[in-house]
Amino acid sequence: MTVALRAATWLQPGFSRLQGCFSAVACNAWVSERIPTRRAAPFRFSATVEQVVAMSSLFWLLSANPLFFSAALQGRTLSAPSTWAFGTGLAALVFGVHFLLLSLVANRWTVKPLVAVLLVASAAAAWFMQAYGVYMDPTMLRNVLRTDVAEARELWSWGLLAHMALYAGLPLALLWRVRIEPRPWGRAALRRGVAVALAVGGVVAVLAAMFQPLASLMRNHREMRYLVTPANLVWSTGAVLARDARGAAQPRQPLGTDAVLVRDGNPRPRVLVMVVGETARAANWGLSGYARQTTPELARLPVLNFAQVSSCGTNTETSLPCMFAPVGRRDYDEGRIRGGESLLHVLAHAGVDVHWRDNQSGCKGVCDGLPQDTVAGLNPPGLCEGGRCLDEGLLSGLDERLARIAGQGGTHVWVLHMLGNHGPSYFRRYPPAFARFQPTCNDDDLRNCSTEQIANAYDNALLYTDHVLGSLVATLQAHAAQVDSSMLFVSDHGESLGEKNLYLHGMPYAIAPDEQTQVPMVMWWSDGMVRRTGLDLACLRQRATEPAAHDHLFHTVLGLLDVRTSTLETDWDLTAGCRAPGAAGTQAAGEQAPARP
């Protein structure tokens, strides 16, 4: 009893306080006495959505846009007041654009995820833009979205990781500590409306004040807008996804369904091996007059070299579909090219046996629905490592295949898609036996190498391409008694090796240097194929001294294989004027294009 009375006496004050808890203040005071208050997390602070958006926009202005301001202010005197006024106006525009874009989609729940994604994307984009001089336009973003794991792995470097840690890691850590202040819906909408109105007013005022010089700048350098980061990423990604969505919603448009293969009564099989090179530029091609002999094996063969060939684009995503389309750069229409069938489908309609073998990142729709395989899938011994294979793997089984068709006849087109000189890891594109030019750049980050080292590694990769092509021709020659064959090699685009502080490729075509748009092209025919097609090699040698382009490929292949179709434009067939009168295919019907260049 005594214990119970003592317990009741000890608990009495607590019960009295609980009775007073009808008052929230009294209850909170009593709980505070009994329960320790949890300390606020260190380095944590509150901010409104608008404050986060403004700080993010300011951060991107200062960290991700040096290339834009460098290009925009080029040619201006730094000490001139007008330069500072123009630069300040541009800074206000860049800030305002990013603030408006983010304000339209950001709220209490979405602002942190959106800013986090853009921080990472803008840091990576700024690195590659500064390191290689690329522009983040829709074409480049399409390349990024189509990059495979092996290609992406070669682009990572310690420099990139350090850059990402500084310009993405630290801001993300700071963003993580931000607590977004909750506000009633009405107040939040009012404050957002006021912020957006002020931003719009500021942007309009700046545009009005500097309209003339800004309009002149954008008119003469339209590509410069793709340097404004991360607005360039948002716009280009949206453009790519929208185009892909439209393309996915529509079936691929048929092309050349009227194609007919001309029969010349010769029972021997015809084979055309088309080799699509990767990143080989004409400036370093030995057959085209380069100071170094980077094509020694082809130089010993009776090949026809075209020294002035313009590519359809400056990247594989653009050039590959374009070069297999009936209308290329001269009347470029991305929707039409990507939405329609390719040269290979036209050949298949005509009854040609078509096969695509890939040693890169796919055919970009060119070979959809047609027989195809990959070198990695074949995994030839000693040629594949870490998901990448040397280009000699493209020739795997070629000898046996030629022997097999020798008694079958027919017309065959085999396309070999090379890894070639794909950068930046040129030193990985050839075996040690071809490391002739020294010293070489053996680093995935080209900024760690001298211009000489980069050029040496690049030229060694061309030496290896020359070896693969020489081996291909030798194999075709070995079967010349049974098979009439030909080889056509052309690169998809070129490459910058440090000229004008540019590296790799992918510049907007309008401002791309010749190093990225001028590519090598080589043809070879067996004696049987020359006789069969009535080719005048002397005439072709003269034609090879004149300019040519990817635009010629579609029609030249149809002409060489004697395929008649309404899609054939004989004025764009490089061999049309160099075949004996009456040869099969020279009178192919079709709409005539404007005279060739």
Summary of the structure (lengths in Angstrom):
residues: 597
radius of gyration: 32.1
end to end distance: 115.3
largest distance: 128.9
contacts: 1929
relative contact order: 0.11
helix: 54%
strand: 12%
